[in-house]
Amino acid sequence: MMELIHQAIQQHRKQLKQFEAEQLDRLSAAAGLLTECLVRGGCIFLCGNGGSAADAQHIAGELVGRFLRNRKALPAVALTTDTSVLTAIGNDFSYDAIFERQVQALVKPGDCLWAFSTSGTSKNILAAARLARQQGAKILAFTGRKDSALENLSDVTIVADAPTSAAAQEIHQLAYHILCDLIERRCCD
């Protein structure tokens, strides 16, 4: 058991080192994209499946509530939370449309869609990103694979290139906590 624990920690360190070497410029660009959206009166919409859905909700909570500082609420909506909307769209259209229909209804020019897909190929995420782009929104993508379909649709992509979705999500969490801190500092001073 101790060997497995040690291996998991070593793998995390390796990924963190790779992230630090390859993604800091992208992280800075993501902070700029998000803060520009908010400063100009836009809203951040978030979407993802499974653990990434939980990440989307987590981030929305940090932005609407607070991350580290008491400050004004920031506009952010997780498109993963309304079970009536999700199940109605899934039933009446398809699961692939659950985020796209919400984007159609809610996203405006100047908004940002923050899309999570560790594979970078989730059909419902790609559909939402395509439509958000058509509607004049910027796209921030968090993936676990380089050169994915989602990366090709986005303005900025944070890539946590990892052997598993869980490993990518560990790096994603660090990245989005950094972004939440930067957003608070830049939007609320």
C-alpha positions, 0 to 999 in steps of 0.5 A: 500500500505504501508503494502505491501511495508513493507512486501516486504522489510521484506521478502528481509531482511529475505532472505539476512540474510539467504543468509549471513548465508548459502552462503558465503563459496559458494560465496568465492568458486565461486570467486575462480572458476571464477578468476582461469578461467580468470587467466588461459586464459579462458572465462566466458560464461553466460546463463539464461532465462527471467530476468536471461538472463538480469543478464547474459548480465549485468555481461558480460558488467561488466566484458568486460567493468568495474565494479568499476575500470578502468582495462583491459577487461575480457573475458565474453560472454552472450549467450543470446544476439545474436537474429539471433543465438537464433532464428535460433537454436530455429527454426531449433532445439528447444528452449531447444537447444539455449544455448547447441548449442552455448556451442558446438561451443564456450566453451573450456576446462578451460572456465566456464559456469555461468548458471542461473535458478531460478527453477534449472530445465530449460531444455535449461540451463541443456542441456548447463551445461551437454555439457559444463561439457563434453567439460571440462568447470567448471560450476557456477550455480545460482539457487533459489531452493536447491538441484536442477538438476542444482546444481547437475551438477555444481562445485559451486552453489549459492542458493538464496532459495526464494519464487519467482523468483523475490526474488531470483534474488534480492539476485543473483544481490547482489551476482554477484556484489560481485563476479564482485568486487572480480574478479576485485581485484584478476585479475587486480591488 
